[in-house]
Amino acid sequence: ASSNEVFIGTTTYDLQSNAAVQNRIIVHDDGTISAAWTMSKEFTTTYNDRGTGYNYFDGTSWINQISQPTDQPDRIETSRVGWPSVFGLGNGEERVITHSTGLNVLNQASRSSIGSGVWSDASIGEFYMIWNRSAAGGLDGNTIHMIALTEPMGTGWSGSLYNGLNGALLYFRSQDGGNVWDIDTMQLPQIDTAHHLGFSADNYAISSKGQTVVVAYFNDWGDSFIVKSADNGENWTYTDVDQLQYKGLAGAKAALAALDTFNSNDGSLDVIIDNEGVVHAYWGLCRALGSVSTTTGDTGYSGFLTSASLVHWKEGDTETQLIGGAVDRNGNGQLDFNSETFASLGEGSVVPNGLSSAARVGNTNLVTMPSASVDAEGNLFVIYSSPIEDQLHFLLANFRDIHVMYSTDGGDTWGDPQNITQNATLEDNFPCAAKMADDFLHLVYQEDETPGTFLQNHSPANGTHFNDLNTIKYAAVPTSDIMSDLLGNDVLTSVKEANQAKIFVVSQNQPNPFTGTSDVIIYLREGSDVTITVSDVLGNIVNEGNVGRLGAGNHTVTLDANGLTAGMYFYTLSTRDHSVTKKMQVK
């Protein structure tokens, strides 16, 4: 037997979002899973093959068995695209919406069956829009709700003002699965020039459940609000989320005049509708103040990106709450993160003086990119990216891991942060959780050997963050372990001797029946040595071996049936203090 972590794809294009992460993973009603991400296989700066990387879990295994980078299938589209939102429809069809830089359109990739079939492309709308967020809803599950941004003016962009906005956030709706868009380029309440100058990329999120749909926009260092419809996108109500003191067009000027600092957001957020129809929003906290541009003289906001807290807002509450964030692992009463972790490259893509690298993605904060989920019992989960104390790259930026928090009372109280990935020497970022959890919390994320991204943090002059291959990982974490506070935060699992190394089988071995080899996905509660025993129906042991020491989390274990005669067998995976047994059939 052999084992590896569960990775479902690769990419050299390593910027999955500028702030909020799009809907990249969905658990369908039958338990199958679709996942999508922006991918490329080129080690160039043009990424001409950029498009949607896609994989599908059929209930037992991922259909694209990625063991080498060359196994990564090509993009599903025919033109160069990016920023996919993936979802299934009530009629059994599947959609991935992106923006096409090759054709200057919003692109809808469609196929008639979830998980199989040929993808076909179609454009949406009358003019070029980018950075969509899309979700399926409606009573029959065939309504598509989408928001996207008009191309702005400015360096590197050739767009124009839309109704006076430099970057307008517009709403689209199709009630027949994307064939006809009966609402096209709609401006939602207060998303206009009376309140805003324009909007930024990826500072927004969308969620839908039945007839309810909600759009959230968090202007980094500025205003935050949601607009909600209870009638499938016909009518909308606006709600101020953060009760920010400095609002509207004059807000930045007032903040500058007051020489005041205030709590704000970093533009990364997520929004979810719980089982009672109540909206929950999450974002990374930052401190902000008014500022003035040295080139244009315009007033705006500047952020202090050294906060390390996560904020939660629940519809109906008048105040937000801090629910956690980064973990003080060394227990000294402060968070010890190197400046390289939250620094950006300076003019000319040069690392700031005195630093070895600069690893911040866009304007995101230390704690950033939340992604929310809810299970059938109404338990809430939120995952997010956070740097880890004392875990440093040789260029002195802290590595990041994916953390999780949970609430069993509708968001009134929250458990402590727990570390899902616990990869001390790897960068785990851009997390996305499936909106619905079952016995497992399902998530995908990007893993890199260097903090930051090549797209935003490579300095040719300083030789930082080269263009390397990144992996897209899938994890299934038992919700019972999360709510029992068993994940912990010890990223040095190889030092800690396991005492609760329970094994959960995430999937039946696949293929089954099989000849040769078959794979099974497991979740290991703590790092431990793992052994495997195969026995026949009479209980006779016919094969056994040591998989080796595996870290906490998900792994794919390969079962070897070479030399076995056809028939039914049992395989048992064991740690020192726990074992689990499943059937398999050799043909």
C-alpha positions in Angstrom: 0.0 0.0 0.0 1.0 3.6 -0.5 -0.3 7.0 0.4 -0.3 10.6 -0.7 -2.3 13.7 0.3 -5.5 14.3 -1.8 -4.6 16.8 -4.5 -7.1 17.2 -7.3 -5.2 19.6 -9.7 -2.2 21.7 -10.5 -1.6 25.2 -11.7 1.3 27.5 -12.5 -1.1 30.5 -12.5 -1.3 31.0 -8.8 -3.6 34.0 -8.1 -7.0 32.5 -7.4 -8.5 35.8 -6.1 -7.6 39.4 -5.3 -9.6 39.2 -2.1 -12.8 37.1 -1.7 -12.7 33.6 -3.1 -15.3 32.6 -5.6 -17.7 29.6 -5.2 -15.1 26.9 -6.2 -16.6 23.7 -4.7 -20.1 22.4 -4.5 -21.5 19.3 -2.9 -24.5 18.1 -5.0 -27.6 16.6 -3.5 -26.4 13.1 -4.3 -23.1 13.6 -2.4 -21.0 14.1 -5.5 -18.7 17.1 -5.7 -17.5 19.5 -8.4 -14.5 21.7 -7.9 -13.0 24.4 -10.1 -10.0 26.8 -10.1 -8.1 29.1 -12.4 -5.3 27.0 -13.9 -2.4 27.1 -16.4 0.3 24.6 -17.3 2.6 27.2 -18.8 5.7 28.6 -17.0 5.4 31.8 -18.9 4.1 35.3 -17.9 1.3 35.3 -20.5 -0.4 32.0 -19.5 -2.0 31.6 -22.9 -3.7 28.4 -21.8 -5.2 29.9 -18.7 -8.7 28.6 -18.0 -10.8 26.5 -15.6 -9.2 23.5 -14.0 -12.0 21.1 -13.0 -12.3 17.8 -11.1 -15.3 15.8 -10.0 -15.8 13.4 -7.1 -18.3 10.7 -8.0 -19.0 9.6 -4.5 -15.9 7.3 -4.2 -13.0 9.0 -6.0 -12.0 12.1 -8.1 -12.3 11.3 -11.8 -9.0 13.0 -12.7 -6.4 11.0 -10.9 -3.6 13.6 -10.5 -0.4 11.9 -9.5 2.0 14.0 -11.7 1.7 17.6 -12.9 1.4 16.4 -16.5 -1.8 14.6 -15.5 -3.6 18.0 -15.2 -6.3 18.1 -18.0 -6.5 21.2 -20.2 -9.0 24.0 -19.4 -12.6 23.2 -20.1 -13.1 26.3 -22.2 -12.0 27.1 -25.7 -10.7 30.6 -24.9 -8.4 32.1 -22.3 -10.6 32.7 -19.1 -10.3 33.1 -15.4 -12.1 33.3 -12.0 -14.6 30.4 -12.2 -17.8 29.9 -10.3 -19.0 26.3 -10.4 -22.6 25.1 -9.7 -25.1 22.5 -10.6 -28.7 23.1 -11.7 -31.9 21.4 -10.5 -32.3 19.9 -14.0 -29.1 17.9 -13.6 -26.9 20.2 -15.7 -23.7 21.8 -14.7 -22.3 25.4 -15.3 -19.0 27.2 -14.8 -19.0 31.0 -15.4 -15.8 32.9 -16.0 -14.6 36.0 -17.8 -12.9 35.5 -21.1 -9.9 37.7 -21.7 -9.5 36.1 -25.2 -13.0 37.1 -26.4 -13.8 40.0 -24.0 -17.1 38.4 -22.7 -18.5 36.7 -19.7 -18.3 33.0 -20.6 -20.7 30.3 -19.5 -19.4 26.7 -19.9 -22.3 24.2 -19.9 -22.9 20.5 -20.0 -26.0 18.5 -19.8 -24.9 16.2 -17.0 -23.1 17.0 -13.7 -19.7 15.3 -13.7 -19.7 14.0 -17.3 -20.1 15.1 -20.9 -18.7 17.7 -23.2 -18.5 21.4 -22.2 -19.8 24.0 -24.6 -19.3 27.8 -24.4 -21.7 30.7 -24.6 -21.3 34.4 -23.9 -23.4 36.3 -21.4 -24.6 39.9 -21.7 -23.9 42.6 -24.3 -20.5 43.9 -23.2 -17.3 42.8 -21.4 -17.5 42.2 -17.6 -15.1 40.5 -15.3 -14.6 38.8 -11.9 -18.0 37.2 -11.6 -19.6 35.5 -8.6 -22.5 33.1 -9.4 -24.8 30.7 -7.6 -27.8 28.6 -8.4 -31.2 29.0 -6.7 -34.9 29.3 -7.2 -37.6 26.8 -6.2 -36.5 24.4 -9.0 -32.8 25.0 -8.7 -32.6 26.4 -12.2 -32.2 30.1 -11.5 -28.7 31.5 -11.9 -27.9 34.6 -9.9 -24.7 36.4 -10.9 -22.8 39.6 -10.1 -19.8 40.9 -12.1 -17.8 44.1 -12.6 -17.6 46.3 -15.6 -14.1 46.8 -16.9 -12.7 49.8 -15.0 -10.5 52.6 -16.4 -6.9 52.9 -15.3 -3.5 51.4 -15.7 -3.7 48.2 -17.6 -7.5 48.5 -18.3 -9.4 50.0 -21.2 -12.9 50.2 -19.7 -15.1 53.2 -19.4 -17.5 54.7 -16.8 -20.8 52.9 -16.4 -23.5 55.3 -15.2 -20.7 57.3 -13.7 -19.1 54.4 -11.8 -15.5 53.4 -12.5 -16.1 49.7 -12.2 -19.9 49.1 -11.7 -21.1 46.0 -9.8 -24.1 44.7 -11.8 -26.6 41.9 -11.2 -27.8 39.3 -13.8 -30.5 36.6 -13.5 -31.5 33.6 -15.6 -34.5 31.5 -14.6 -34.0 28.8 -17.1 -30.4 27.7 -16.4 -28.6 30.3 -18.4 -30.4 30.2 -21.8 -32.2 33.5 -21.3 -31.1 36.2 -19.0 -34.3 38.1 -18.0 -32.4 40.5 -15.8 -29.3 42.0 -17.4 -26.9 44.6 -16.0 -29.1 45.7 -13.1 -27.8 48.1 -10.5 -28.9 47.0 -7.1 -30.1 49.5 -4.4 -27.5 52.1 -3.4 -24.9 50.6 -5.7 -24.7 53.9 -7.7 -23.0 57.2 -8.0 -25.0 58.7 -5.1 -23.0 56.5 -2.8 -19.9 55.3 -4.6 -17.2 56.3 -7.1 -16.7 52.7 -8.2 -16.0 49.2 -7.1 -13.0 46.9 -6.9 -12.2 43.4 -8.0 -13.3 40.4 -5.9 -14.5 42.5 -2.9 -18.0 40.9 -3.2 -19.8 37.6 -2.7 -23.1 36.0 -3.5 -25.2 33.2 -1.9 -28.6 31.7 -2.7 -30.9 29.3 -1.0 -34.4 28.7 -2.5 -36.1 32.0 -3.3 -33.6 33.9 -1.2 -30.4 35.5 -2.7 -28.0 37.8 -1.0 -25.1 40.0 -2.4 -22.4 41.4 -0.1 -19.9 44.1 -1.0 -17.0 45.0 1.3 -15.0 48.0 0.0 -11.6 47.4 1.4 -10.9 50.0 4.1 -14.4 51.5 3.4 -18.1 50.7 3.3 -19.7 47.3 3.8 -23.3 46.3 3.0 -25.6 43.5 1.8 -28.5 43.6 -0.5 -31.0 40.8 -0.1 -34.0 39.5 -2.1 -36.6 37.1 -0.8 -38.4 36.7 -4.1 -35.7 35.2 -6.4 -34.1 38.5 -7.4 -37.2 40.6 -8.2 -37.0 43.0 -5.2 -34.1 44.0 -3.0 -33.4 45.6 0.4 -30.2 47.2 1.4 -28.6 46.7 4.9 -25.6 48.5 6.3 -23.4 45.8 7.8 -20.6 47.5 9.6 -22.3 50.8 10.7 -19.1 52.6 9.6 -18.9 56.2 10.8 -17.5 57.5 7.6 -20.0 56.7 4.8 -20.6 57.6 1.2 -18.7 59.9 -1.2 -17.7 62.3 1.6 -16.6 59.5 4.0 -13.0 59.4 3.1 -12.7 63.2 3.2 -14.4 63.3 6.6 -12.1 60.5 7.9 -9.0 62.4 6.7 -10.2 65.6 8.3 -10.8 63.9 11.6 -7.4 62.3 11.6 -9.2 59.3 12.9 -8.5 55.5 12.6 -11.4 53.1 12.6 -12.2 49.4 12.2 -12.8 48.3 8.6 -12.3 45.4 6.3 -9.7 44.2 3.9 -12.1 43.4 1.0 -12.1 39.7 1.6 -15.4 38.3 2.7 -18.0 35.6 2.4 -21.8 35.5 2.9 -24.1 32.6 3.6 -27.8 32.0 4.2 -28.5 29.6 7.1 -31.3 27.1 7.3 -33.6 29.7 8.9 -33.0 32.1 6.0 -30.8 34.4 8.1 -27.8 35.9 6.5 -24.3 35.7 8.0 -21.3 37.6 6.7 -17.6 37.2 7.6 -14.5 39.3 6.8 -10.9 40.0 7.8 -10.5 43.0 10.1 -8.2 45.9 9.5 -7.7 49.4 10.8 -8.1 52.3 8.4 -7.7 56.1 8.1 -8.4 58.8 5.6 -5.6 59.5 3.0 -4.9 61.7 0.0 -3.3 60.6 -3.3 0.1 62.2 -3.9 -0.6 62.0 -7.7 -4.3 62.9 -8.1 -5.1 64.7 -4.9 -8.2 62.5 -4.4 -9.1 61.4 -0.9 -9.4 57.8 0.0 -8.6 55.3 2.7 -5.4 53.6 3.8 -5.2 50.4 5.8 -3.1 49.2 8.7 -2.8 45.5 7.6 -1.5 44.1 10.8 -4.8 43.1 12.4 -5.3 39.4 12.7 -8.9 39.0 13.6 -12.0 37.6 11.9 -15.3 39.4 12.1 -18.9 37.9 12.0 -22.2 39.7 11.3 -25.6 38.1 11.7 -28.7 39.6 10.1 -30.8 41.3 12.7 -27.8 42.1 15.0 -27.0 45.8 15.4 -23.3 45.1 16.1 -20.6 42.9 14.7 -18.5 40.5 16.7 -14.8 39.5 16.7 -14.9 35.7 16.7 -11.2 34.8 16.5 -8.3 34.8 14.0 -4.6 34.1 14.2 -3.3 31.8 17.0 -0.7 32.8 19.6 1.1 29.4 19.3 4.1 30.4 21.5 1.9 31.8 24.2 3.8 35.0 24.8 0.7 37.2 24.6 1.3 38.6 21.2 1.3 37.5 17.5 4.8 37.3 16.1 4.7 37.7 12.3 7.5 39.0 10.2 7.0 42.1 8.2 7.6 40.1 5.0 4.3 38.4 5.6 2.1 41.5 5.1 4.4 43.6 2.9 3.8 44.4 -0.8 6.3 45.0 -3.5 7.2 48.6 -4.0 7.4 50.6 -7.2 9.2 48.7 -9.9 8.4 45.4 -8.2 11.2 45.8 -5.7 11.1 44.4 -2.2 10.9 47.1 0.4 14.2 48.1 2.1 15.3 45.9 4.9 13.0 42.9 3.9 13.8 39.6 2.3 10.5 39.3 0.4 6.9 40.6 0.3 4.1 38.1 0.5 0.8 40.0 0.8 -1.8 39.2 -1.8 -3.5 42.4 -2.9 -4.8 44.4 0.0 -5.7 41.4 2.1 -4.9 41.3 5.8 -3.1 38.8 8.0 -6.4 36.9 8.6 -8.2 36.9 5.4 -10.3 35.0 2.7 -13.1 33.6 4.9 -15.4 30.9 3.4 -18.6 29.8 5.1 -20.6 26.5 5.4 -23.7 25.2 7.2 -24.9 21.7 7.9 -28.4 20.2 8.0 -28.6 20.8 11.8 -27.8 24.5 11.3 -24.2 24.3 12.7 -22.1 27.1 11.1 -18.5 26.8 10.0 -16.1 29.3 8.6 -12.6 28.6 7.2 -10.0 31.3 6.6 -6.3 31.8 5.8 -3.9 32.8 8.6 -0.1 32.9 8.9 1.6 30.7 11.5 3.9 31.9 14.2 7.5 30.6 13.9 6.9 28.8 10.6 9.1 30.8 8.2 10.2 30.5 4.6 13.9 31.1 4.0 12.9 34.5 2.6 11.4 35.2 6.1 7.7 35.4 5.4 5.4 33.3 7.6 3.7 30.3 5.9 -0.1 30.2 6.0 -2.5 27.5 7.0 -6.3 27.1 6.7 -8.1 27.5 10.0 -11.7 26.7 10.9 -14.2 28.0 13.5 -17.7 26.7 14.3 -20.9 27.8 16.0 -23.7 25.5 17.3 -26.1 28.3 18.3 -26.7 30.2 15.1 -23.6 32.3 15.3 -24.1 33.8 18.8 -21.0 32.1 20.2 -18.0 30.5 18.5 -15.4 27.8 19.3 -11.7 28.6 19.2 -9.7 28.6 15.9 -8.4 25.2 14.8 -5.8 24.5 12.1 -7.0 22.2 9.3 -4.0 21.9 7.1 -1.1 22.1 9.6 1.6 22.2 6.9 4.5 23.8 8.7 6.6 24.3 5.6 4.0 24.9 2.9 1.8 27.9 2.0 -2.0 27.0 2.1 -4.2 29.9 0.8 -7.3 30.8 -1.2 -9.6 28.4 0.8 -13.1 27.7 -0.3 -15.7 25.6 1.6 -18.7 24.0 0.1 -21.8 26.0 1.3 -23.4 22.8 2.6 -21.6 20.4 5.0 -22.7 16.8 5.7 -20.7 14.5 8.0 -17.7 16.3 6.6 -16.7 19.9 5.9 -15.5 19.9 2.3 -13.0 22.4 1.1 -10.4 23.1 -1.6 -7.3 25.4 -1.4 -4.1 26.2 -3.2 -0.8 24.9 -1.9 2.6 26.6 -2.7 6.1 26.1 -1.5 6.6 29.9 -1.1 4.4 32.4 0.8 2.5 34.8 -1.5 2.1 34.4 -5.3 4.3 34.7 -8.4 1.7 36.9 -10.0 1.8 39.6 -7.2 5.0 38.9 -5.2 7.8 38.0 -7.6 10.5 40.6 -7.8 12.9 40.1 -10.7 15.4 42.4 -9.1 15.3 40.6 -5.8 14.7 37.1 -7.0 11.7 36.3 -4.9 8.9 33.9 -5.5 9.6 32.2 -8.8 7.0 30.8 -11.1 6.5 27.3 -9.7 3.9 24.6 -9.9 1.2 24.8 -7.3 -1.2 22.1 -6.3 -5.0 22.3 -5.7 -5.9 20.3 -2.6 -9.2 18.8 -1.4 -9.9 18.1 2.3 -12.9 16.5 4.0 -12.8 17.1 7.7 -15.3 15.3 10.0 -17.6 18.0 11.5 -17.8 15.9 14.7 -14.0 16.4 15.1 -14.3 20.2 14.5 -17.2 20.6 17.0 -15.3 18.5 19.5 -12.3 20.8 19.2 -10.0 17.9 18.2 -8.0 19.5 15.4 -5.8 21.6 17.5 -3.1 24.0 16.3 0.1 21.9 16.7 1.7 22.0 13.2 4.7 20.0 14.4 2.8 16.7 14.3 6.0 14.7 13.6 7.2 15.6 17.0 4.0 14.9 18.9 3.2 11.2 19.6 -0.4 10.5 18.5 -2.9 9.5 21.2 -6.2 9.9 19.4 -5.2 8.9 15.9 -8.7 7.9 14.7 -9.2 7.1 11.1 -12.3 8.1 9.1 -13.0 6.7 5.7 -14.1 9.5 3.5 -14.9 7.2 0.5 -15.3 3.6 -0.5 -12.3 2.3 -2.4 -12.4 3.1 -6.1 -12.6 1.4 -8.5 -14.5 -1.4 -6.9 -14.7 -4.2 -8.1 -11.1 -3.9 -9.4 -7.9 -5.7 -10.4 -4.5 -4.5 -9.6 -4.8 -1.4 -7.4 -7.6 0.7 -6.0 -7.6 4.0 -3.9 -9.5 5.0 -0.8 -9.6 8.5 0.8 -9.1 8.6 4.5 -9.1 11.4 7.2 -6.6 10.9 10.0 -7.3 12.8 13.2 -3.6 13.0 14.3 -0.3 12.1 12.8 0.4 8.4 13.2 1.9 5.2 11.7 -0.8 3.5 9.6 -0.9 -0.2 8.7 -3.2 -2.0 6.3 -4.4 -5.6 6.5 -6.4 -7.5 3.9 -8.4 -10.6 4.9 -10.7 -13.0 3.1 -14.3 -13.7 4.0 -13.1 -16.4 6.4 -10.9 -14.0 8.3 -7.6 -15.3 7.0 -5.0 -12.5 6.5 -3.9 -12.5 2.9 -1.9 -9.3 2.7 -0.6 -6.8 5.2 1.9 -3.9 5.2 2.9 -0.6 6.7 1.8 2.6 4.9 4.2 4.6 7.0 3.7 7.7 9.2 1.0 10.0 7.9 0.3 13.5 9.1 -3.1 14.7 10.3 -5.6 15.3 7.6 -6.6 13.7 4.3 -4.7 11.1 2.4 -5.3 8.8 -0.6 -4.2 5.2 0.3 -3.6 2.7 -2.5 -4.8 -0.9 -2.0 -2.8 -3.5 -3.9 -4.7 -6.7 -5.0 -2.0 -8.1 -7.2 -1.8 -11.9 -6.6 -5.3 -12.2 -5.1 -7.9 -14.4 -6.6 -11.3 -13.0 -7.6 -13.7 -12.6 -4.7 -14.8 -10.5 -1.7 -12.2 -9.2 0.8 -12.0 -6.9 3.8 -9.3 -4.2 4.2 -8.5 -2.8 7.7 -6.7 0.5 8.2 -5.1 0.8 11.6 -3.3 3.3 13.8 -2.0 2.5 17.3 -5.4 2.9 18.9 -8.0 2.8 16.2 -9.0 0.8 13.1 -11.7 0.8 10.4 -12.7 -2.0 8.1 -14.4 -1.9 4.7 -15.3 -4.4 2.0 -13.6 -4.6 -1.4 -14.2 -6.9 -4.4 -11.4 -8.2 -6.6 -12.3 -9.4 -10.1 
